[in-house]
Amino acid sequence: MDWNPENYTKGNYFQNETSEDFRKSFEVKPFGKILDVGCGDGQFSRFLADHIKNGHMIGIDSSGEMIRHANHHWAGKTLSFEQHNIENYQPATQFDFILSFWCLHWTDISLSFPNMYNALTEGGRIYALFSSFSSNSIYKTCYELARQHRYEFLTERYINSSNEYQNYFYHVLNTLMKLPFKRLKLNLKTTTVYFPDISYFKNLLLTLPFIKTFPPDEVDDIIEDLLEVFQKYCNRHYGGKLYYETRPIYLEAIK
């Protein structure tokens, strides 16, 4: 699917907050040839490139609309953008660092991880942050609607069938263990991000690929119901303040 860059920017708030916290924790700061996998609209790539003293970054994304937006608004001497899908990406040169923020969970990691490994120089590093599909506010709100049987397809997806992402963390671990990394560090960390108002959650929902799987004539109603469930959850747990909960996977690897 193609993305609307303006809506993407509005809905990208919590990803930027958690991504910046992760960036600050890097054991070795990126330098040399750097690849940003799933760069989206390119704004966070620009932020990353501005913190690199010696190097050049290439941002890739499968969306042509996003890459056009990124090249128009954020490309420069130390940063360029190209349209590629990491699942079949075969670069002409290797990279010293590969970064990825909130992208890899939307890909087939049995293809993405080997391609990332092969794209690294010997001794190169991967820093990646992506969803574990567990304990996040979107899953919780969808599950609550499914539990209430308000939408048949949600009930079928979250209640009546096995959850394909139930053991996603172990799928990630097993996939990575098949690759000959010299060092591999994989962590789950629960975190919360404050939302100034409910529109931040709405814009986040609208940017996610799974929205495209909803029946088109029910999308507006489902979104409104998800907002209501999220607000009630925050009323109970955070005194009405809006906090997005997430438990992402943090990956650090050395080839």
C-alpha positions as CSV (number, residue, x, y, z in Angstrom):
1,M,0.0,0.0,0.0
2,D,1.0,3.6,-0.4
3,W,1.0,6.1,2.5
4,N,-0.2,9.6,3.0
5,P,2.9,11.4,4.2
6,E,0.9,14.1,6.1
7,N,-1.2,11.6,8.1
8,Y,1.9,9.5,8.6
9,T,3.7,12.4,10.3
10,K,0.8,13.1,12.6
11,G,0.5,9.5,13.6
12,N,4.2,8.9,14.1
13,Y,4.4,10.6,17.5
14,F,5.0,7.6,19.8
15,Q,7.3,5.9,17.3
16,N,9.6,9.0,17.3
17,E,9.6,9.2,21.1
18,T,10.6,5.6,21.6
19,S,13.0,5.6,18.6
20,E,14.9,8.6,20.0
21,D,15.3,6.9,23.4
22,F,16.7,3.8,21.7
23,R,19.1,5.9,19.6
24,K,20.5,7.5,22.7
25,S,21.4,4.0,24.0
26,F,23.5,2.9,21.0
27,E,26.7,1.4,22.3
28,V,28.6,2.5,19.2
29,K,27.4,5.6,17.3
30,P,26.7,5.0,13.6
31,F,29.3,6.1,11.1
32,G,30.4,5.3,7.5
33,K,27.8,3.8,5.2
34,I,24.5,3.6,7.0
35,L,21.2,2.1,5.8
36,D,17.8,3.1,7.3
37,V,15.3,0.4,6.6
38,G,11.6,1.6,6.4
39,C,12.4,5.3,6.5
40,G,8.8,6.3,5.9
41,D,8.4,10.0,5.2
42,G,12.1,10.6,5.9
43,Q,11.8,13.0,8.7
44,F,13.3,10.8,11.4
45,S,16.0,9.8,9.0
46,R,16.9,13.4,8.6
47,F,17.2,13.6,12.4
48,L,19.4,10.6,12.5
49,A,21.6,11.9,9.7
50,D,22.1,15.2,11.6
51,H,23.6,13.3,14.5
52,I,26.2,11.5,12.3
53,K,29.6,13.1,12.3
54,N,31.2,11.0,9.6
55,G,29.1,9.1,7.2
56,H,26.3,9.0,4.7
57,M,22.8,7.5,5.2
58,I,20.5,5.9,2.6
59,G,16.9,5.6,3.6
60,I,14.8,2.9,1.9
61,D,11.1,2.3,1.9
62,S,8.7,0.2,-0.2
63,S,6.3,3.2,-0.7
64,G,7.1,5.3,-3.7
65,E,4.9,8.1,-2.3
66,M,7.0,8.2,0.9
67,I,10.3,8.2,-1.0
68,R,9.1,11.1,-3.2
69,H,8.1,13.0,-0.1
70,A,11.4,12.2,1.6
71,N,13.6,13.2,-1.3
72,H,11.7,16.5,-1.7
73,H,11.7,17.5,2.0
74,W,14.7,15.8,3.7
75,A,17.4,14.7,1.3
76,G,20.8,16.4,1.5
77,K,24.5,15.9,1.3
78,T,24.6,13.2,4.1
79,L,21.2,11.6,3.3
80,S,19.5,10.2,0.2
81,F,16.4,8.0,-0.3
82,E,15.6,5.1,-2.6
83,Q,12.6,2.9,-3.1
84,H,13.3,-0.7,-2.1
85,N,11.6,-3.5,-0.2
86,I,13.9,-5.0,2.3
87,E,12.4,-8.4,1.6
88,N,14.2,-8.5,-1.8
89,Y,16.8,-5.8,-1.3
90,Q,20.2,-6.7,-2.8
91,P,22.5,-3.6,-2.5
92,A,25.6,-3.1,-4.7
93,T,27.7,-2.2,-1.7
94,Q,27.6,-3.2,2.0
95,F,26.9,-1.0,5.0
96,D,28.7,-0.4,8.3
97,F,25.4,0.1,10.1
98,I,21.8,-0.8,9.4
99,L,19.1,1.0,11.4
100,S,15.4,0.3,11.4
101,F,12.6,1.8,13.5
102,W,9.0,0.5,13.7
103,C,9.2,-1.3,10.3
104,L,10.4,-4.9,10.4
105,H,7.2,-6.3,12.0
106,W,5.3,-5.5,8.8
107,T,7.8,-7.5,6.7
108,D,8.5,-11.2,6.3
109,I,11.4,-11.5,8.6
110,S,12.5,-14.8,7.1
111,L,13.5,-12.7,4.1
112,S,14.3,-9.3,5.8
113,F,16.8,-10.5,8.3
114,P,19.0,-12.5,5.9
115,N,19.0,-9.6,3.5
116,M,20.1,-7.2,6.3
117,Y,22.8,-9.6,7.4
118,N,24.1,-9.9,3.8
119,A,24.0,-6.1,3.4
120,L,26.4,-5.6,6.4
121,T,30.2,-5.3,6.3
122,E,32.2,-7.7,8.4
123,G,31.9,-6.3,12.0
124,G,28.9,-4.2,10.9
125,R,26.1,-3.5,13.3
126,I,22.3,-3.6,13.3
127,Y,20.2,-1.5,15.6
128,A,16.4,-2.2,15.1
129,L,13.3,-1.4,17.1
130,F,10.0,-3.1,16.1
131,S,6.7,-4.3,17.5
132,S,6.4,-7.6,19.4
133,F,2.6,-7.6,18.8
134,S,2.1,-7.9,22.5
135,S,0.9,-5.6,25.3
136,N,0.2,-2.5,23.1
137,S,-2.7,-0.2,23.3
138,I,-3.9,-1.0,19.7
139,Y,-4.1,-4.7,20.4
140,K,-5.8,-4.2,23.7
141,T,-8.5,-1.9,22.2
142,C,-9.1,-4.2,19.2
143,Y,-9.3,-7.2,21.6
144,E,-11.9,-5.4,23.8
145,L,-14.1,-4.7,20.8
146,A,-13.7,-8.3,19.7
147,R,-14.6,-9.5,23.2
148,Q,-17.8,-7.5,23.0
149,H,-18.8,-9.1,19.7
150,R,-19.4,-5.7,18.2
151,Y,-17.7,-6.5,14.9
152,E,-17.8,-10.1,13.6
153,F,-14.5,-9.9,11.8
154,L,-12.7,-8.6,14.9
155,T,-14.2,-11.4,17.0
156,E,-13.1,-14.0,14.4
157,R,-9.6,-12.5,14.3
158,Y,-8.9,-12.0,18.0
159,I,-11.2,-14.5,19.8
160,N,-12.2,-17.4,17.6
161,S,-8.9,-18.0,15.7
162,S,-5.4,-18.6,16.9
163,N,-3.4,-15.3,17.0
164,E,-0.6,-15.6,14.3
165,Y,1.5,-13.2,16.3
166,Q,1.1,-14.9,19.7
167,N,4.7,-16.3,19.6
168,Y,6.2,-13.6,17.4
169,F,9.1,-12.8,19.8
170,Y,10.2,-16.5,19.6
171,H,9.8,-16.5,15.8
172,V,12.1,-13.4,15.7
173,L,14.6,-15.1,17.9
174,N,14.6,-18.4,16.0
175,T,15.0,-16.6,12.7
176,L,18.0,-14.5,13.9
177,M,19.6,-17.6,15.5
178,K,19.9,-19.2,12.0
179,L,22.2,-16.3,10.9
180,P,25.9,-16.4,11.9
181,F,26.0,-13.1,13.9
182,K,29.0,-12.8,16.2
183,R,26.8,-11.1,18.8
184,L,23.1,-10.9,19.2
185,K,21.1,-9.0,21.8
186,L,17.3,-9.1,21.8
187,N,15.2,-7.4,24.5
188,L,11.5,-6.7,25.3
189,K,10.8,-3.5,27.1
190,T,7.5,-2.2,28.2
191,T,7.1,1.6,27.8
192,T,4.4,4.3,27.8
193,V,4.2,7.5,25.8
194,Y,2.0,10.4,26.7
195,F,-0.5,11.6,24.1
196,P,-1.5,15.3,24.4
197,D,-5.0,14.5,23.0
198,I,-7.0,11.7,21.5
199,S,-6.2,12.8,17.9
200,Y,-2.7,11.3,18.4
201,F,-4.2,7.9,18.9
202,K,-6.6,8.3,16.0
203,N,-3.9,9.4,13.6
204,L,-1.8,6.5,14.7
205,L,-4.6,4.1,13.9
206,L,-5.1,5.6,10.4
207,T,-1.4,5.2,9.5
208,L,-1.3,1.4,10.3
209,P,-1.5,-1.2,7.5
210,F,-4.0,-3.3,9.3
211,I,-6.7,-0.6,8.9
212,K,-6.8,-1.6,5.2
213,T,-8.0,-5.1,6.3
214,F,-11.2,-3.6,7.9
215,P,-14.4,-3.6,5.9
216,P,-14.4,-0.2,4.1
217,D,-18.0,0.6,5.1
218,E,-17.2,0.0,8.8
219,V,-13.8,1.8,9.1
220,D,-15.2,5.1,10.5
221,D,-17.4,3.4,13.1
222,I,-14.6,1.0,14.2
223,I,-12.2,3.9,14.6
224,E,-14.6,5.8,16.7
225,D,-15.3,2.8,18.9
226,L,-11.5,2.1,19.3
227,L,-11.1,5.7,20.4
228,E,-13.9,5.3,23.0
229,V,-12.3,2.1,24.3
230,F,-8.9,3.7,24.5
231,Q,-10.3,6.7,26.4
232,K,-12.1,4.5,28.9
233,Y,-9.0,2.4,29.5
234,C,-7.0,5.6,30.2
235,N,-9.7,6.8,32.5
236,R,-9.4,3.7,34.5
237,H,-5.6,3.3,34.6
238,Y,-4.2,6.8,34.2
239,G,-6.9,9.1,35.7
240,G,-8.0,10.3,32.3
241,K,-4.5,11.1,31.0
242,L,-3.8,9.5,27.6
243,Y,-0.8,7.1,27.7
244,Y,0.0,4.7,24.8
245,E,1.4,1.4,26.1
246,T,3.8,-0.6,24.0
247,R,6.3,-3.5,24.5
248,P,8.6,-3.4,21.5
249,I,11.6,-5.6,20.5
250,Y,15.0,-4.0,20.7
251,L,17.6,-5.7,18.5
252,E,21.4,-5.2,18.5
253,A,23.5,-7.4,16.3
254,I,27.1,-7.6,15.1
255,K,28.2,-9.5,12.0
